[in-house]
Amino acid sequence: MSYKIHTPVGRLSYPHLDSPQIAFEGGKPQYSASLIFEKGADISALKKAVEATAEERWHKKAKAMLDSGKLRDPIRTDWEDKGYPEDSCFISAKSKDQPGMVLNVKGPDGKPKGVDPEEIRNTFYPGANVRFSISTYTYDVNGNRGVAFALNNIQKVSDNDRLDGHVRAEDDFEATEEEELLDMAA
């Protein structure tokens, strides 16, 4: 059985949301992203869903298998390897279908406002504060076993400093000419 969860707000990392990417040779293209949770974030619902999903497949031994590393836990704590904040944890989620993407503001129908496909990269950048809608699933492939997260939808909650150091061109340069002057010169 799969469990659907809304994560707490975290910082978006490694977003591949505007076009699917192939993660490894021979792999299928998928949309994916990671979500970083700062130390102290309440991820108890995520942990419970992972354990419950594992128990349905591997029964009573699932918790011990997760604790020992015999089952891969999708809640990762190797923050140092990724250069993430100290004592943070993170998850990765993927999907063969593009996730729905909305903002934290109401649209004309009163529901969260959608994002123009042309603005995905500027809106969902590494470092943005977002929350995921994810579903759990298990896998057992070529000796690798564990629980993973499928990416359903993403909601941007607010802006934050970029994690990748990227600067928009509009913020990198200064305008020196008026638009009318450029039109006349053409």
N, C-alpha and C positions, 0 to 999 in steps of 0.2 A: 504494500500500500504506500502511496505517496502522501506526504503532508505538505500543504500549502502554508507558507509563512510570509509575513511582512517583516522585514528586518528592521532593527533600529536604524536611525540615521547614521551614516558613516561617510567616509571620503572615497570617492570613486578613483580607481586606479586601473591602468591598462584597459581603457575602454575600446572595444572593437564593436561599435554599435551601428555605424552607418553602412558597413559592408562586412560580410563574413570573411573570416581569416582561416587559413589552414594552419593548425597548430604544429603538426608534425608530418613528415613525408608519408604519403599514402592516406592521410587523414581527410575527413570531409570538412568543407568550409562551415564554420560556425560563428555566431555572434557570441561575444563573451565580455566579461568585465570582472574586476575584483572590487571588493568593498572592505575598507580598513576601519576597524573599530578601535577607538582610543582606549587606553587602560581605564577600567571602571565601567565601560558600557555594559548594559544589561543584555547579554546574549543567551540568557537561560532558556528562552523559547527555542532558539536555534539548537542548543545542546539537547533539549528534550526531544525535538523532532528527529535529530540524527540518531539518538539512542533508540527511539521507538521504531524508526525505519530499519535499523540494523537488527533489532530484536525480531521483527517480523520475518526476516530472511534467515538469520543465524540463531534465533531463539535465545535461550538463557545464557549462552556463552558469548553473546554479542558485546556486552559491556566490557568483559575481560579482554576480548579481542581488540576492541577499540583502544582500551587503556594500554595494551601491550604493543600496539602498532601493527598487529596482524591484519587489522582492517584499517584502511585509510580513513582518517577523520577529515571532513572537508573544512573544519574550523582549524586554521593553521596558526601556529605561534612562532614561526621562524621569521619574525619581523626584521631581525638584524640582516638576514640574507637579502632581503628586499630593500633595505634602507628605509624601512617604515619607522614611525615613532616608537620609542622604547616601551616595551611591555604591551604593545598593541597586538591584536590578532586580526586575521582577515579571512575572507572567503572568496572563492572564485565561482562563477556561475556561467553556464553556456547554454546555447540553444541553436538548433538548426534554423529556426524561424526568427525573424527580427522581433525583438521585444517591443511592446508598446511603450511609448515614452511621453510623460506628462510633466507639467509644472505643478507647483504648489499653489497656484492661483486658479480661481474659478473662471471657466469659460462662459460663453453666452447661455449654455444650458445648465449652469450651476455645478457642473462636474469639473474635475481638474482639466485645465487647458492643455491641449495636445501641442506637440512641437513640430514645426515645419521641417520636413525631411532635409531641406537645405541647411538648416540650423543645428542639426544633431551634433556635429563636431564642435561647434562653438558653445553649445549649451551643456553638453555632457562631456566635459573635459576632465583630465586627471586632476583631482583635488576638489571638484564640486561636491557639495554635501547632498547626498542622495539616499534613498531607501529602495530596496529591491523587493519585488514580489517573486518568491522562488518556490520551487517544489523539490522535495527530496526524492532520491531514487538510489537503488543499490546497483553495483556492478561486480562482475567476476570474470575478468578477461585476461588471459595469458598469465595467470598467477597473481594478477593485481586485483585485490578485492577491497571494497569499501562502500562508503556512502558519498553521494555527490549532490550538487544543487543544479537544477534546471532553471534558467533565467526566464521568467514570465514577462515582467514589466518593470519599469524604473520610473521613479518620481524624483525630480530635482526639487530639493527643499530650499537651498540657498547657495550663493557663491562662496568661494573660499580661495585661498592662495593656490595657484597651480602647483602641482607636484613635479611637473616636467620642465619647468623653467621657460616654457614657450611664451612668447609675447606676441600679441596680435600686431599685424603690420600697422594698423591705425594708431597703436600705442608706441610703436617703435620709431616712427618718423614724425617730423613736424611738417605741417602744410605751409608752403611758402607762396603759393599763387592762389588767386581767386578763381573759381570755376569759370566765370565769364571770360577771363583772359585766356584760359586754355582753349575754350570753344572758338574764340576768334582766331587763334593761331592755327587752328586745324584747317 
